């Protein structure tokens, strides 16, 4: 299948016009200017970007990954795929030991079936002082024996773990996870600058939703935010939904860390794509009012109701750059950077990569989604006529 479009972003280059050749589920060729043959589908005046990769989401469409039900997982995945997320890992909130093992065991089947691309354990090894939308009574210090049981239950499907490096045994746990091929993130933490650096030295390479549920910067104690930003091996997550961080923070972090170290995430929960109301995130009740999710009866933000097209659009709009530069930057941050942080295979619209792309109109609304060479959302344009 040969596709042409007025603008095509590979992740590193902007091609105008551009073409891409796909065979089965793989990109076979890509280029600028006139296509080598007649297009099978001319998308016209749109922008094509690589498929979005979300490394932090808890559900959507009324469904919650913590139920570890294939039916609910399928519902959430379908919602996010329609909004351009072609790769995602299921994030779990803090749970008791037995429930955590059940969730991991069940979701591992969905990974093997290709429904999701891995599991993210956001807890239970977090700080009770920075619990956010997690149940503090279920948080605990990392125990090597429990970690072994969780890894065994996942059978290689756990891709990322978020933990607080100040907890007893945390540095040993980081090394244990890294040795098992799991990406370790620092988050929900009261750690000092020095404790965060020690975690990075032990192998942590991601900062979970920077600034949120994290000890703030102080002039005499830089804390985890500064430590994560300083280290070139670390990718930092930002929830650019218009609620979690101000546009100026997005611009500052991108300038400070560089555009290749920022990963856009949704932190989406069950209410994503749904009306305001009462939902759950793990065992906690969540009230959603005017699209903002908070732990019931509190002012604590509980994830988001955003999809990746929304956080992508925020990044483009608030980059403070010419539009083409902003599109290039946002494509890296919504696709290439999170894929690299997770260790996914070659990503982006390049030869040999998975044929995952998103078609966006002039307002950056999704009008087409291709995943592994198959249309999830069929573009509104018709196939090119045969001459």
N, C-alpha and C positions, 0 to 999 in steps of 0.2 A: 504494500500500500504506500503510495506516494502522496504526501500532504503538503500543501503550500499555504502560506499565510503572509499577510502584509508585514508582520513583525514576529520574529521568532527569537526567543532568548534561550541559549543553550545552558545557562548558568554562569558562563564566563564571558560570552560574547552576545552582542545584539546583532541579528541579521535582518536586514530590511531591503527587499522582501527575503523570505527564507523558505527552504524546503527541507523535508525530512522523509527518508525512505525507511519503512518498517517491514520486517518479515517476521511473521508469527509474533513473538513477544520481545523482539530485540531491535534496537536501532541499527540499521545497516549503513546509513549514510546521511549526511546533513550538509547544507551549504547555503550560501547567499546568492541572490540573483536568480537567473533563469534556471528552472528545474531541468534535469537531464532528460525528462520525458514528460508527457502530459500527466497532470495530477489526477489521481483517483478522487481526491477531494480538495477543492480550493476553498479554504475557510474565509478568504477575503480580509476585510478590515478588522482584524482581531489581533490580540497578542497571545502567543503561545509560550508557556513557561513549563519547566520541568514539574512533574507531579510533586505535590507538597508532602513533606514528611513530618509527622507530629510525634514527638518523643514524650509527650506528657498530656494524657487525656484519660478521663475516668468514665466516660460514657456519652450518651446523647440520644435524642429521639425518645426520651422517657426511660431509657434503659441504662443500667449501671453495670460496669465490668465486675464489680465486687460480688454480684450474685453468682458469677462464674457459670452462667447458663448460656449455652450456645445460642439459644433463641434471643436472649437479651444482647449478647455480644454481636450477633448478626444485625440486630436493629440499630445499635450504635454505630457499627462499622458502615452500614449502608448510608446512614445520615451523613457521616463525615466524608465518605467517598463522593457523594453527590456534590460536596463543596470543595472537591479537588484534592483531598488527602488520599493519596494512593498507597502510602505506607504508614503504618502506625503501630505503636506498642500500647498494650492495655495497662494502665496505671492502677495499682491497688492501694487503698489506704490502710492505715494501721488496723491490724486484726489480732486476735488471740492466736496462740500457737496452732491449735487444731484447725481453726477456720482458715488460717493462712495456708496451711498444707492443702486443705481441700480446694481453695481457690486456685492455687498454683497448679495442682494436679489436673483440674478441670480445664483451665485456660491453656495448659500445655497441649491438650488435644486440638484446640482451636488454632494454635500456632502450627502444629503439624498439618492441619487441614488447609493452611494457607489463608485463613480468615484474618488473622492478625500476624504481625511480624515479630512478636516477642512480648515479654512481660516486664513491667517496671514495678518494682517494690518500693513504693514511697512510704517507708516505715516497715516495721514498727520501731526501728532503732533511731528515734528522733528525740528532740528536746521537748520536755513538757512545758517549758517556758515559751516555746515557739510552736505550739501544737497546731495552730490554724484550725482547719476543719478535720482534725484527727482526734480520737478519743484518748486523752492523756492517761487514763487508767490502764490502757492496753499497751502503752509504750514500755520498752524494756531495754536493758543493755544487750548488745550482741553477744550471743553464746556460740562458740564454735560448733557444738553438737547440733544446735538448732539450725545453724546455717547449712551444715552438711545435709540435714534432713530436707530443708527447703530446696537446696540445689538438686538433691536426688529426685524430689518430687517434680521439679521442672524439667529434668532430663535435657538440659542444654537450651531451654527456651527462655530462661531469664536473661534479659539483655542489659538491664540497668537496675541499680539499687540506689536509693537516696538514704543517707544516714547523717547523723550529727556527730562530728569527729570528737566532741568533748566527752561523749559517753565512755564509760569504762569498757575497754576491750575494742574500741572502735578502730584503732589503727591496725590491730591484728585482723579484724574483720575485713577491712579494706583490702589487705594483702590476700586474704583467703578468697574473697570474691574475684579480685583481679587474676589470681592464679587459675580460677575456674573460667576465665574468659568473660567475666561480667564487667560492664562499665559501672564505675562508682561515681556518684554525685554527692556533693555537699549541699545539705538543705535542711530546713526546719531546725535551725541551729542557733545556739547562743555562744558558739565558739569564738575564741579570741583570734586575732591575726596570726599568732604563732601556732595555735592549734590547727588552724585552717591550712597553713603552710605545711605542717607535719602530715596532714591528710593528703595533700597534693604530693608530697614526697613519697608517701606510701602507695600512691597510684591513683588517687581520685583525679578525674579529668573533666568533670562537668559541675557547674553551679546550678542547682535547681531553683527555678523562678527567682532570679536575682532580686534582692531587696525584700521580697515577700516572705514572711515567716522566717526572718533572718535578722540577727543582731544588727542594728543600724550603725552607720559610721559615726565615730566620735573623734574629735580632734586629737585626743590622747590615746585612743584605742581604735585603730582602723577597722578591726573586726574582719569578718569573712568576706564582705563585699570587696574591699580593697585587695585582700590577698588573692581572691579569685580573678580579679581584673588584671593583676600584675603578672600572673603566670601564663606564659604563651602557650602552654600545653592544655589549658583549660578552655572549654566552650561554655559560655554562660547563656542560660535560658532567659528570655524575656516574654512575658504575657502582654503582648501589645493589643489589648482589647479595648483600650480607652478607659479602663477602670483600674487596672493593677499598677500601671506606670504612666507618668506624665510624658507627653511627647518630648520634652526637653531631656528627660532621663534616657529615653531611647536614643536620641541623638548623641548625648554625652557618652553613653556606654559604647555605642558604635565607634565613636572617635577614639575612645580610650583603649578599647580592646582590639579595634580593627574590625571591619565588616565580616571577615572570615572566622571570627570567634563568637559571633552572636547567633543564637538559634531561637527562632520564633516558635512559640508553643501556645496552645490554647488553654490547657488545664481545664478542658471542658468537662462538665458533669451532666447528669441525666437530663437536666432541664434544657440543654442545648437543642434548639430547633422546636421548642415547645412554648406554650403560653406560661405566663406568670402563675405561681402556685406553690405548693408544698411538695418537696422532693426529698430524697435521701442521698447522702454521700457516705457509703459504708453504713455504720450504725447511727450516724448523726442526721437529724432533721435539718433541712435547708429551706429557707424561705426565699423565693425569687420574686422581686418587686422591680418592675420596669427593666427587666433583663439582668438585674444584678443579684447574684446569689450570696446569701449570708447564712451562717449557722443560726438556726432558729432561736429567737430571743436575744440575739447579740448583734454587735456591729462587725463581727469577724467575717471577712470575705471567704466564701467557700467555693473555690474554683471559679469557673466562668461559664458563660453561655455562648461563647464565641466558637466560630469555625475558622479553619485556616485561611479561607479567602478573606475573612474579615481582618485577621491580624496582618495578613499580607497587605491589604489595602491601607491599613493604618500606617504600616512602615513606609509605603510609597508616598502617602500623603504628607507624612510628618518628617521625612528624611532631611528636608532642607536642601535638597539637591535638584538639579534639572530632572525632568521626568524620566528620561532614558536612563540616567545614572541611578535614580531611585529604583527603577524597575530591576536593573541589574543587581543592585545591592539586596533588594528584598528577595529576589529569586535565589540568591546564595543563602540568605538567612532562613528561608522557608523550605529549602530543598537540600542543597548541597551540604551545608554546615551540619544540620541534624543527622543526615545520612552518614557523614564522616564520623561524627561523634559516637554514633551507634556501631560503627564498623560495618555498615551495609555495603554490599558490592558497589561497583562503579555506578554513580548516580549522575543524573543530568542528561541533557539531550546531546549525547556524544556516541560515536560509533561503539557498539558492543554493549551499551547500557540497556537496562530494561526500558521498554517502550511505555513510559509513564509520562503523561503530559496533561496540562490544563489549558483550556481555551478561555480567554477573558475578553469581554467587550470593552468599550471605551471607558466605562465606569468601573471596570475591574470586577464585574459580576461574572460568575462562572456560566459559560454557555456550552461547554463540552469537557468531558473527562475521559481520557484513555488510560487504562491500567493494563499493563502487560499485554499490550497490543489489541485489547478489546475495549469497545466503547462502553463506559459506565453511564455517561451522559452523552447522548448523541447530539452533535452540533446541529444547529437549526438549518445550516446551509445544506444544499443537495449535492450529491456526488457530481463531479464534473461531467459534462456531456461528452459523449463519444463523437469525435470529429467525423 
